[in-house]
Each structure stands twice: as structure tokens, then as C-alpha cells.
Amino acid sequence: MGDGTARDLQGRVQEAVDRLVADGGEVGLQVAVVHRGELVADVVGGQADARRGAAVTPDTLFFAASTAKGIASAVAHVLVERGELDYDLRIADVWPEFAAHGKGGATLRHVLMHSVGVPAPPYTTTVGDLCDWDRMCRLLADEEPWWEPGTGFGYHAQTFGFLLGETVRRATGRRLSWWLHEAVTRPLGVEDDVHFGVPPALLGRVARQEPAPGPPSWPEPGSPADRALPPGMRPDAAFANRRDVLTSDIPSGGTMSARGAARVFAGLLGYGDAALVSPARLTELARPAFEGRDAVMDVPSTWAFGFAPSRPGGVPSRPGSAFGMFGANGSGVWADIDTGVAAAVMRNRFSPGWSTAGEIDRLVAEHFPTSSEGEASWTTP
């Protein structure tokens, strides 16, 4: 790719971002595209805080909701690469309390595959509970599984981060957030750009989330999805703006910049200042590993080893090449092995839907064409 192509991509993405903001669909946007280790698009537009008229900059941090699960999964794979963890580690071997109610066979692999069978905390769980690590772990250890670990699949919307994080803490003696910075973001030079809990000193960089017009759409009362997201802890703009949420370790959500998130996924691809995993592990983590019905969200789903196995916006990719993660507020990070592209979109219009990410990725695909083998069709987990 020549410099002219890079400048052209930067310009086209900037035009798209400016239009999306001007049309009123977006408040603030941040886009980063890394190709084979080179930052080829670093685009911002709109306001980070509409009340103060503060503009988005490349350093702005955005609450990214479940996009952070992709970062958390990346950390887990890096820890296995380093020999700190094993995919078949039984959780109860390091966290004995978790064996209650027949969960003794659950493994780290099951956590990454959303097949532990603990997709929901107690229905009375509050945001305050969510910000209390020890309390959440006690609650989840005492939960009865919805299915025998490893025998079903269902998106673990908020429990994923605690299951992964406490397993990591018990097995290594260090929190997942410590490993994020020590093993991933510091080697990549983005230690101030990707967080599960934002250090208080960096809160001034965080964009203010704005609600979407109209009432939110919540799951049908009594449905599995409703049980998995109790009313007292459902994510919306107000949730994402809370200081306690932003500063607490909640690895199912997180706060980051597009540049930082894209650099992490470029590191998984093996580009940048540090290759995070071996080529063999990269192949393993991106390979589709489940196809069937999500027992929580009640939709057809496919899943890789900790990631959604495709790109947004219908961009075609070879099965096993694309992987990423997207959040309930429309943020996302994804990568494609064949093209060497890693990209991220951050936004502060808190609404579901990935049309903006899809539009950006279609522009990226025009510059770095993907394989025509297979069609990507990412659906919300």
C-alpha cells in the first residue's frame, strides 16, 4: 500500500465521520485503522462532551461496553501463550467455591466460549453490586448453572468478566486489569488507552455518553435475556457516565480509545511493537468454534474462541480470518488475519446497532480487499 492510498483512506473515513456527526446520528466518533502495524487512519469528529463543547481528540477515552470482552479475551490468550494459564484449567481448582451446585467441571475454555452456564447474576443485582468485585464473585460462585458447564452456549453479558477475572486472579495472584497493562498494553505502548477500570487521573479524558432518542428497548420480562440483564444493572448512557462504573474493574465492559483498541488487535495479528501470540494460537482463537442457538439471547449465533468470528457491515472474509467484539453502545474492534487489518470505532451516542462500524469497515475493505470465500454476518450476541 502506498502513501497515497493511506491518505485517501484517511480522507474518506474523515468524510464519513463528519457526515455522520453532521446528520445528527452521532455525537462524537473516533476511528483507528492499523494495517500490518501501520496506523493508516486516525480519525475523530464531533463532541466528546456536548455540555461543555469539548471536541473528540485521538486521546479521548470512550466507554465501550462489551467491546471490552474482546480485550479481556485477548489478555486470556496472551496469558496462555506465556504459560500463566491453561485453557483446560478447572476453575474450581483455583476457586474452590465455584464448584457449588455442580459447576466443578467448568474450565477457562468454557468461560471464553460462553458455555459455563452462569450467564446471569441474581435478578436483584444492582450497579452497586456490579462495582463490588468480591460481592459479585461470591454471588456467581453460589449460582446454580443453567446447564452443565460445557454442554450449552449462551452469551454471558455481565458475568463473563467476573468469571474470567476471578479465575485469572486466583490462578496467577494478579488481577486481569494488572495483566492487561503488564502483558498487553504496556508492551504495545498504549497503556493509557485501554482500561477495564479507568484510573481516576484519566477520567478527564473520558467522553460523556449521550442517550439515543426514544425509550430504550429491553428484553421481554421473564425471558432468558431479561434474567441475564437484571433491571437494576442494565447499561445505558447514565450507567456509562457513572464514576463508580468507569473506575471499577468490570471486564465485561471497559473504556478505551479507538487507537488503543486497534493496536491491541494488531498485536494479536503479530504486527506492531509486540506480537502478542504465536501464529498457531492466532489461528486457534479466530477459528469458528460454535454454531447454533444462543440459549440466552434466543438467536442463531456463531462464536470463535472468545470473539465474534466476523467483520461488521457484511464485509466478506474467510471463515477463521476475521474476529472481533462489539458493544451495546455501537462501539467495536475487529481484525482480519488475511488482510492484516485491525480497526476500532468508538462512539458516545449510546444506542445499539453497528451501522457506523459497518460503514467504516466497508471503506476499509475497499482499500484492503478481503477474500471472497465466505460471507461475514455478525449478529449481536
Wavefront OBJ file of the C-alpha trace (Angstrom):
o trace
v 0.000 0.000 0.000
v 1.432 3.380 -0.973
v 1.267 6.631 0.985
v -1.349 7.939 -1.424
v -3.668 5.069 -0.560
v -3.228 5.721 3.162
v -4.002 9.419 2.707
v -7.028 8.502 0.597
v -8.378 6.155 3.282
v -7.824 8.769 5.978
v -9.721 11.316 3.906
v -12.626 9.029 3.046
v -13.075 7.921 6.652
v -12.924 11.546 7.785
v -15.620 12.478 5.284
v -17.835 9.674 6.539
v -17.319 10.632 10.184
v -18.036 14.304 9.509
v -21.234 13.402 7.651
v -22.460 11.048 10.361
v -21.954 13.732 13.008
v -23.486 16.489 10.874
v -26.570 14.338 10.187
v -27.177 14.105 13.925
v -26.924 10.339 14.199
v -23.623 10.597 16.033
v -22.425 12.933 18.784
v -18.734 12.061 18.747
v -16.758 9.459 16.821
v -13.255 8.089 16.865
v -11.865 5.651 14.295
v -8.493 3.937 14.030
v -7.314 1.546 11.322
v -3.993 -0.281 11.548
v -2.691 -2.172 8.515
v 0.233 -4.537 9.035
v 1.356 -2.483 12.023
v 0.980 0.935 10.379
v -1.673 3.374 11.598
v -3.305 4.286 8.281
v -6.413 6.092 9.560
v -6.704 8.043 12.799
v -9.944 9.993 12.560
v -12.094 11.958 15.004
v -15.230 14.042 14.751
v -17.889 15.669 16.882
v -18.027 16.322 20.591
v -16.688 14.309 23.499
v -18.881 16.302 25.892
v -21.758 18.162 24.295
v -22.471 20.075 27.517
v -19.022 21.647 27.540
v -18.477 21.734 23.796
v -15.335 19.612 24.175
v -14.228 18.098 20.880
v -13.212 14.476 20.399
v -9.444 14.015 20.058
v -7.425 10.862 19.299
v -6.717 10.641 23.047
v -10.374 10.711 24.121
v -11.459 7.602 26.014
v -14.897 6.099 25.336
v -16.961 3.708 27.406
v -17.095 0.768 25.002
v -19.436 -1.737 26.722
v -18.895 -5.341 25.581
v -16.164 -4.364 23.153
v -14.049 -4.810 26.281
v -14.825 -8.540 26.243
v -12.643 -8.756 23.145
v -9.822 -7.086 25.068
v -10.362 -9.402 28.057
v -10.270 -12.462 25.789
v -7.057 -11.164 24.243
v -5.475 -10.964 27.701
v -6.525 -14.544 28.467
v -4.953 -15.862 25.259
v -1.751 -13.937 25.987
v -1.607 -15.473 29.468
v -1.960 -18.958 27.990
v 0.775 -18.060 25.496
v 3.031 -17.053 28.412
v 2.298 -20.246 30.349
v 0.442 -18.461 33.151
v -2.832 -20.246 32.343
v -4.131 -23.317 30.530
v -7.378 -23.404 28.578
v -8.389 -26.598 30.361
v -7.715 -25.240 33.851
v -10.671 -26.204 36.031
v -11.965 -23.054 37.679
v -12.703 -24.905 40.922
v -9.046 -25.937 41.207
v -8.110 -22.315 41.865
v -11.500 -21.029 43.038
v -12.940 -23.891 45.111
v -16.170 -22.071 46.000
v -17.141 -22.074 42.339
v -17.696 -25.853 42.401
v -21.033 -25.328 44.210
v -24.196 -26.683 42.563
v -22.412 -28.903 40.065
v -20.107 -26.314 38.457
v -16.904 -28.193 39.319
v -16.225 -29.176 35.719
v -16.174 -25.604 34.378
v -12.899 -24.575 32.728
v -11.253 -21.459 31.351
v -12.130 -22.739 27.883
v -15.796 -22.753 28.881
v -15.527 -19.138 30.067
v -14.098 -17.984 26.732
v -16.759 -19.996 24.900
v -19.660 -18.587 26.982
v -20.572 -22.161 27.899
v -20.033 -22.123 31.684
v -23.781 -21.972 32.243
v -23.768 -18.930 34.542
v -24.995 -16.180 32.205
v -26.961 -14.300 34.861
v -26.331 -12.851 38.307
v -29.204 -12.790 40.813
v -32.144 -10.796 39.427
v -31.817 -8.310 42.300
v -28.253 -7.344 41.327
v -27.626 -3.583 41.229
v -24.997 -1.322 39.716
v -23.517 -1.009 43.193
v -23.120 -4.777 43.322
v -21.515 -4.738 39.899
v -18.870 -2.322 41.209
v -18.075 -4.628 44.163
v -15.730 -7.309 42.825
v -15.722 -9.605 45.850
v -19.507 -9.497 46.225
v -20.084 -10.314 42.552
v -17.692 -13.253 42.713
v -19.412 -14.626 45.818
v -22.796 -14.328 44.109
v -21.629 -16.096 40.963
v -19.872 -18.877 42.877
v -23.173 -19.632 44.600
v -25.292 -19.534 41.422
v -26.888 -22.678 40.067
v -25.882 -23.217 36.433
v -28.487 -23.041 33.698
v -26.818 -26.050 32.074
v -23.921 -28.357 32.874
v -20.712 -26.454 32.043
v -19.587 -27.135 28.503
v -22.904 -28.573 27.278
v -24.609 -25.364 26.134
v -23.928 -21.885 24.774
v -25.372 -18.565 25.872
v -23.961 -15.072 25.937
v -22.649 -14.216 29.427
v -23.307 -10.483 29.132
v -22.104 -9.262 32.525
v -20.892 -12.425 34.237
v -18.146 -13.138 31.664
v -15.721 -10.576 33.049
v -16.033 -11.717 36.638
v -15.716 -15.399 35.737
v -12.611 -14.720 33.680
v -11.151 -12.132 36.022
v -11.515 -14.133 39.228
v -10.101 -17.248 37.567
v -7.090 -15.204 36.458
v -6.686 -13.630 39.912
v -6.864 -16.950 41.727
v -4.531 -18.715 39.286
v -1.855 -16.020 38.940
v -2.204 -13.836 42.026
v -2.745 -10.778 39.796
v -5.912 -9.075 38.582
v -6.929 -9.179 34.941
v -6.504 -5.391 34.805
v -2.885 -5.746 36.003
v -2.183 -8.291 33.274
v -3.892 -6.081 30.688
v -1.332 -3.375 31.281
v 1.657 -5.591 32.069
v 1.332 -8.139 29.258
v -0.632 -6.300 26.576
v -0.983 -2.522 26.537
v 2.384 -1.540 28.017
v 4.389 -3.622 25.512
v 2.265 -2.089 22.741
v 2.734 1.473 24.041
v -0.981 2.078 24.699
v -1.105 1.620 28.476
v -3.105 4.820 28.994
v -5.590 3.996 26.236
v -7.323 0.737 27.216
v -8.875 0.072 30.636
v -11.380 -2.105 32.458
v -11.421 0.434 35.282
v -10.232 3.947 34.408
v -7.570 5.382 36.745
v -9.115 8.457 38.405
v -6.341 10.642 36.990
v -7.550 9.833 33.448
v -11.277 10.475 33.987
v -10.943 13.903 32.386
v -10.251 12.173 29.064
v -13.494 10.158 29.095
v -16.243 11.163 26.664
v -19.735 11.712 28.022
v -22.226 9.198 26.659
v -25.473 10.632 25.295
v -28.755 8.695 25.199
v -30.355 7.808 21.900
v -33.715 9.418 21.097
v -36.724 7.477 22.296
v -37.143 4.881 25.017
v -34.625 2.032 25.316
v -35.570 -1.425 24.114
v -35.166 -4.012 26.873
v -35.719 -7.792 26.736
v -39.188 -9.201 27.286
v -39.838 -9.593 31.033
v -39.226 -13.128 32.195
v -37.202 -14.085 29.118
v -33.694 -15.577 29.465
v -32.197 -12.310 28.176
v -34.168 -10.376 30.795
v -32.829 -12.652 33.529
v -29.277 -12.222 32.237
v -29.549 -8.416 32.403
v -31.406 -7.591 35.639
v -33.182 -4.200 35.589
v -31.002 -2.783 38.353
v -27.792 -3.030 36.313
v -28.757 -2.532 32.672
v -26.290 -0.465 30.650
v -27.404 2.860 29.204
v -25.888 6.318 28.891
v -26.459 7.135 32.568
v -24.811 3.840 33.564
v -21.818 4.563 31.332
v -21.332 8.045 32.817
v -21.220 6.892 36.442
v -17.859 7.462 38.105
v -18.102 4.199 40.070
v -18.781 2.222 36.883
v -15.954 3.892 34.990
v -13.380 3.369 37.748
v -14.379 -0.167 38.801
v -12.943 -3.379 37.413
v -15.845 -4.660 35.307
v -14.120 -6.562 32.466
v -17.382 -7.258 30.634
v -17.272 -3.531 29.890
v -14.412 -1.083 29.608
v -13.184 2.291 28.462
v -10.690 2.861 25.682
v -9.625 4.827 22.639
v -10.026 3.517 19.117
v -6.286 3.762 18.600
v -5.572 1.720 21.721
v -8.120 -0.997 20.895
v -6.913 -1.297 17.293
v -3.315 -1.595 18.491
v -4.268 -4.488 20.776
v -5.859 -6.391 17.904
v -2.923 -5.551 15.629
v -0.755 -7.086 18.360
v -2.834 -10.267 18.170
v -2.229 -10.290 14.408
v 1.505 -10.137 15.125
v 2.123 -6.569 13.977
v 3.256 -3.507 15.864
v 5.799 -3.235 18.639
v 4.961 -6.634 20.152
v 3.463 -9.826 18.740
v 1.114 -10.976 21.484
v 0.536 -14.603 20.422
v 2.053 -17.202 18.115
v 0.682 -17.737 14.610
v -0.735 -21.095 15.711
v -2.604 -19.531 18.630
v -3.894 -16.746 16.404
v -5.358 -19.381 14.095
v -6.933 -21.149 17.069
v -8.519 -18.089 18.633
v -10.059 -16.878 15.361
v -11.435 -20.211 14.182
v -15.258 -20.501 14.472
v -15.884 -22.966 17.295
v -19.653 -22.880 17.814
v -22.657 -22.561 15.557
v -26.157 -22.937 16.921
v -28.765 -21.218 19.012
v -27.827 -18.867 21.844
v -29.796 -20.105 24.857
v -29.786 -16.652 26.457
v -30.432 -14.300 23.556
v -32.544 -16.873 21.668
v -30.954 -16.119 18.291
v -28.797 -18.128 15.877
v -25.173 -17.470 16.730
v -21.622 -18.320 15.771
v -18.683 -17.885 18.094
v -14.915 -18.152 17.907
v -12.594 -18.728 20.871
v -13.579 -15.606 22.826
v -14.675 -13.473 19.888
v -17.371 -12.898 17.295
v -15.922 -14.569 14.166
v -16.602 -11.934 11.532
v -16.428 -8.287 10.492
v -19.274 -5.737 10.642
v -21.315 -4.429 7.768
v -21.441 -7.598 5.678
v -17.775 -7.378 4.666
v -16.839 -10.845 3.371
v -13.996 -12.735 4.982
v -12.617 -16.244 5.002
v -14.009 -18.241 7.934
v -11.272 -18.221 10.555
v -9.757 -14.951 9.351
v -11.941 -12.282 10.948
v -12.609 -11.865 14.666
v -13.740 -9.031 16.937
v -16.141 -7.809 19.566
v -18.879 -5.183 19.674
v -20.652 -3.335 22.456
v -24.245 -2.425 23.234
v -23.490 1.234 22.509
v -22.310 0.535 18.955
v -18.572 0.544 19.634
v -16.389 -2.201 18.233
v -12.947 -3.607 17.493
v -12.124 -6.251 14.896
v -9.286 -7.716 12.874
v -8.763 -9.755 9.731
v -5.807 -12.129 9.514
v -5.691 -12.361 5.717
v -5.585 -8.604 5.123
v -3.548 -7.659 8.211
v -6.145 -5.048 9.176
v -7.178 -4.169 12.728
v -9.785 -1.459 13.261
v -11.848 0.123 16.007
v -14.781 2.528 16.184
v -15.691 4.386 19.388
v -18.819 6.498 19.794
v -20.749 8.287 22.538
v -24.281 8.028 21.188
v -25.387 5.189 23.455
v -27.553 3.082 21.174
v -27.393 -0.462 19.834
v -26.617 -1.064 16.213
v -23.401 -1.241 14.261
v -24.250 0.677 11.118
v -21.447 3.190 11.701
v -18.877 0.449 12.280
v -20.180 -1.333 9.194
v -19.866 1.765 7.026
v -16.309 2.338 8.205
v -15.358 -1.277 7.587
v -16.748 -1.196 4.066
v -14.457 1.751 3.344
v -11.538 -0.182 4.834
v -12.368 -3.231 2.716
v -12.290 -1.145 -0.461
v -8.646 -0.338 0.289
v -7.651 -3.735 1.649
v -9.891 -6.285 -0.113
v -10.787 -9.466 1.734
v -11.034 -12.997 0.470
v -14.253 -13.695 -1.418
v -14.502 -17.080 0.313
v -17.326 -16.880 2.852
v -19.568 -14.041 3.889
v -19.412 -12.300 7.246
v -22.688 -11.869 9.060
v -22.071 -10.617 12.590
v -25.131 -10.580 14.796
v -25.458 -9.245 18.308
v -24.728 -11.947 20.871
l 1 2 3 4 5 6 7 8 9 10 11 12 13 14 15 16 17 18 19 20 21 22 23 24 25 26 27 28 29 30 31 32 33 34 35 36 37 38 39 40 41 42 43 44 45 46 47 48 49 50 51 52 53 54 55 56 57 58 59 60 61 62 63 64 65 66 67 68 69 70 71 72 73 74 75 76 77 78 79 80 81 82 83 84 85 86 87 88 89 90 91 92 93 94 95 96 97 98 99 100 101 102 103 104 105 106 107 108 109 110 111 112 113 114 115 116 117 118 119 120 121 122 123 124 125 126 127 128 129 130 131 132 133 134 135 136 137 138 139 140 141 142 143 144 145 146 147 148 149 150 151 152 153 154 155 156 157 158 159 160 161 162 163 164 165 166 167 168 169 170 171 172 173 174 175 176 177 178 179 180 181 182 183 184 185 186 187 188 189 190 191 192 193 194 195 196 197 198 199 200 201 202 203 204 205 206 207 208 209 210 211 212 213 214 215 216 217 218 219 220 221 222 223 224 225 226 227 228 229 230 231 232 233 234 235 236 237 238 239 240 241 242 243 244 245 246 247 248 249 250 251 252 253 254 255 256 257 258 259 260 261 262 263 264 265 266 267 268 269 270 271 272 273 274 275 276 277 278 279 280 281 282 283 284 285 286 287 288 289 290 291 292 293 294 295 296 297 298 299 300 301 302 303 304 305 306 307 308 309 310 311 312 313 314 315 316 317 318 319 320 321 322 323 324 325 326 327 328 329 330 331 332 333 334 335 336 337 338 339 340 341 342 343 344 345 346 347 348 349 350 351 352 353 354 355 356 357 358 359 360 361 362 363 364 365 366 367 368 369 370 371 372 373 374 375 376 377 378 379 380 381
